[in-house]
Amino acid sequence: MSEVTLRQVIRDWLAVNYTDAVRNSTEGSEIRKAWYTKLADKGWIAPHWPKQYGGADFNFQEHIALQQEFTSAGVIALPGYSGQGLNMIGPTLLEYGTDDQKARHLPGIARGEVQWCQGYSEPGSGSDLASLSTSAVLDGDHYVLNGQKIWTSDAHEADWIYVLVRTDPKAKKHDGISMVLVDINQPGVTIKPILLISGSSPFCETFFDDAIASDLIGKPNHGWTIGKRLLQHERSGIAGMGASGAAAAPTGKPHYHLAELAKQYVGAAGGRISDAVLRDEIIQHRFNQRSLQTTLARTRAENVTGVTLGFATSIFKAVGANQSKAETELQVRIMGAQGTGWEGESFSPQEIGATRNWLSRRAISIAGGTNEVQLNIIAKRVLGLPD
Ligand SMILES: Cc1cc2nc3c(=O)[nH]c(=O)nc-3n(C[C@H](O)[C@H](O)[C@H](O)COP(=O)(O)OP(=O)(O)OC[C@H]3O[C@@H](n4cnc5c(N)ncnc54)[C@H](O)[C@@H]3O)c2cc1C
């Protein structure tokens, strides 16, 4: 099918299926679930994955065409698009998993039905991740885990967790690590949510007490390479968030969001934002976003898998994280005093949401490896500077 025909097919399908009822539905409602089922049946939740695992076998151009048509139609109801299953463990399994592991784990992700979370960080191991100490010991045909992870995003809502564990305590720290998959719904796993300044609890502490791992990915003690690869997927995703301009926008049209907001809060004259300095700032911000967007698109197009991988992801991650933060900062600044709302009737839900969004975005330059760690990787691996 030509790209032109594919775009028309997608538009026609959206005109019939992305109804106002779906657009206005809430997460968890029957209408929303039925919409996800329709998407999954088309293979359009993971369009770039093979059909046998629930995808649509789309190549890079077809995938981009789908995303663009969805964006143009203002589709905002998407399951797991930023999910750890689709963007992190899924592609890692496609690269390193056995056929059996792919067949068992990928279709649930591609249908948006199985949620995953990441068990990397520990109380004593963050930037120095390779010092992790959660242990996994082989017992018959499975591994038994003991230890603690922390900052496990969305663990309270997840079904499965992929975990970096120490399988050889005698080996050098990078060499004794493996990646295993653990079903969260078992007695050996305890999840405790952590309350954040933004008012929500997306983070958890995760405890393993003789928990059973169902799978080990790749070979035992080769988990560091696989874990790093997964981080490249994560960093590429964070960069994409910074490039999309969706950090602050509640609608499907992020590109105009800050300008519209400025007209609303600061005022407009002749259709333009009346504050010339602010106008310049918004334009400069949009330029930065477009530069990152086009650079990301170019590097993705150069890669047959359609994702930006390799050490260069650290550049994109650091730039994207800074841009995400800048966007939400600009948003609350535009709102002035109304951008400092926490609660109460003098603030709209959108204003309160903006404050919380700004606070939670502060963490994006820490998640997935801090900006300082990205700069270390760039210095060492991209520029080849001495340690
Ligand atoms: C929003 C968010 C979501 C997260 N989700 C998850 C998750 O789902 N699963 C998970 O496992 N973890 C998660 N994390 C944890 C995250 O990976 C760690 O916070 C991060 O790796 C930093 O580790 P740390 O917090 O222990 O800080 P530390 O490693 O203690 O670092 C403290 C400070 O020292 C600096 N620093 C440390 N080492 C160096 C160095 N060598 N050179 C220069 N500076 C250095 C750091 O940049 C930082 O500023 C999440 C974090 C955030 C903020």
Ligand as a Chemical Component Dictionary entry (heavy atoms), coordinates in Angstrom:
data_LIG
# 
_chem_comp.id                   LIG 
_chem_comp.type                 NON-POLYMER 
_chem_comp.pdbx_formal_charge   0 
_chem_comp.three_letter_code    LIG 
# 
loop_
_chem_comp_atom.comp_id 
_chem_comp_atom.atom_id 
_chem_comp_atom.alt_atom_id 
_chem_comp_atom.type_symbol 
_chem_comp_atom.charge 
_chem_comp_atom.model_Cartn_x 
_chem_comp_atom.model_Cartn_y 
_chem_comp_atom.model_Cartn_z 
_chem_comp_atom.pdbx_ordinal 
LIG C1  C1  C 0 10.773 10.740 37.540 1  
LIG C2  C2  C 0 11.692 9.588  37.891 2  
LIG C3  C3  C 0 11.314 8.308  37.544 3  
LIG C4  C4  C 0 12.154 7.241  37.895 4  
LIG N1  N1  N 0 11.706 5.976  37.607 5  
LIG C5  C5  C 0 12.487 4.932  37.933 6  
LIG C6  C6  C 0 12.033 3.601  37.674 7  
LIG O1  O1  O 0 10.915 3.385  37.179 8  
LIG N2  N2  N 0 12.834 2.583  38.003 9  
LIG C7  C7  C 0 14.069 2.771  38.538 10 
LIG O2  O2  O 0 14.762 1.790  38.767 11 
LIG N3  N3  N 0 14.534 4.016  38.833 12 
LIG C8  C8  C 0 13.757 5.098  38.545 13 
LIG N4  N4  N 0 14.183 6.372  38.841 14 
LIG C9  C9  C 0 15.456 6.554  39.546 15 
LIG C10 C10 C 0 16.544 7.172  38.696 16 
LIG O3  O3  O 0 17.031 6.265  37.748 17 
LIG C11 C11 C 0 17.642 7.652  39.659 18 
LIG O4  O4  O 0 17.077 8.666  40.469 19 
LIG C12 C12 C 0 18.840 8.195  38.932 20 
LIG O5  O5  O 0 19.520 7.178  38.256 21 
LIG C13 C13 C 0 19.821 8.917  39.895 22 
LIG O6  O6  O 0 20.139 8.102  40.965 23 
LIG P1  P1  P 0 20.021 8.661  42.459 24 
LIG O7  O7  O 0 18.651 9.247  42.609 25 
LIG O8  O8  O 0 20.402 7.549  43.383 26 
LIG O9  O9  O 0 21.037 9.864  42.566 27 
LIG P2  P2  P 0 22.618 9.744  42.841 28 
LIG O10 O10 O 0 23.203 8.686  41.964 29 
LIG O11 O11 O 0 22.833 9.638  44.305 30 
LIG O12 O12 O 0 23.109 11.150 42.338 31 
LIG C14 C14 C 0 23.052 12.332 43.149 32 
LIG C15 C15 C 0 23.650 13.467 42.369 33 
LIG O13 O13 O 0 25.030 13.204 42.114 34 
LIG C16 C16 C 0 25.311 13.303 40.729 35 
LIG N5  N5  N 0 26.277 12.278 40.346 36 
LIG C17 C17 C 0 26.303 10.984 40.746 37 
LIG N6  N6  N 0 27.325 10.338 40.167 38 
LIG C18 C18 C 0 27.945 11.235 39.374 39 
LIG C19 C19 C 0 29.067 11.159 38.498 40 
LIG N7  N7  N 0 29.764 10.034 38.334 41 
LIG N8  N8  N 0 29.424 12.282 37.824 42 
LIG C20 C20 C 0 28.732 13.445 37.984 43 
LIG N9  N9  N 0 27.648 13.572 38.801 44 
LIG C21 C21 C 0 27.277 12.477 39.480 45 
LIG C22 C22 C 0 23.993 13.028 40.043 46 
LIG O14 O14 O 0 23.944 13.604 38.758 47 
LIG C23 C23 C 0 22.999 13.685 40.996 48 
LIG O15 O15 O 0 22.920 15.054 40.734 49 
LIG C24 C24 C 0 13.379 7.458  38.544 50 
LIG C25 C25 C 0 13.756 8.760  38.879 51 
LIG C26 C26 C 0 12.926 9.820  38.579 52 
LIG C27 C27 C 0 13.337 11.199 38.986 53 
# 
loop_
_chem_comp_bond.comp_id 
_chem_comp_bond.atom_id_1 
_chem_comp_bond.atom_id_2 
_chem_comp_bond.value_order 
_chem_comp_bond.pdbx_ordinal 
LIG C1  C2  SING 1  
LIG C2  C3  SING 2  
LIG C2  C26 DOUB 3  
LIG C3  C4  DOUB 4  
LIG C4  N1  SING 5  
LIG C4  C24 SING 6  
LIG N1  C5  DOUB 7  
LIG C5  C6  SING 8  
LIG C5  C8  SING 9  
LIG C6  O1  DOUB 10 
LIG C6  N2  SING 11 
LIG N2  C7  SING 12 
LIG C7  O2  DOUB 13 
LIG C7  N3  SING 14 
LIG N3  C8  DOUB 15 
LIG C8  N4  SING 16 
LIG N4  C9  SING 17 
LIG N4  C24 SING 18 
LIG C9  C10 SING 19 
LIG C10 O3  SING 20 
LIG C10 C11 SING 21 
LIG C11 O4  SING 22 
LIG C11 C12 SING 23 
LIG C12 O5  SING 24 
LIG C12 C13 SING 25 
LIG C13 O6  SING 26 
LIG O6  P1  SING 27 
LIG P1  O7  DOUB 28 
LIG P1  O8  SING 29 
LIG P1  O9  SING 30 
LIG O9  P2  SING 31 
LIG P2  O10 DOUB 32 
LIG P2  O11 SING 33 
LIG P2  O12 SING 34 
LIG O12 C14 SING 35 
LIG C14 C15 SING 36 
LIG C15 O13 SING 37 
LIG C15 C23 SING 38 
LIG O13 C16 SING 39 
LIG C16 N5  SING 40 
LIG C16 C22 SING 41 
LIG N5  C17 SING 42 
LIG N5  C21 SING 43 
LIG C17 N6  DOUB 44 
LIG N6  C18 SING 45 
LIG C18 C19 SING 46 
LIG C18 C21 DOUB 47 
LIG C19 N7  SING 48 
LIG C19 N8  DOUB 49 
LIG N8  C20 SING 50 
LIG C20 N9  DOUB 51 
LIG N9  C21 SING 52 
LIG C22 O14 SING 53 
LIG C22 C23 SING 54 
LIG C23 O15 SING 55 
LIG C24 C25 DOUB 56 
LIG C25 C26 SING 57 
LIG C26 C27 SING 58 
# 
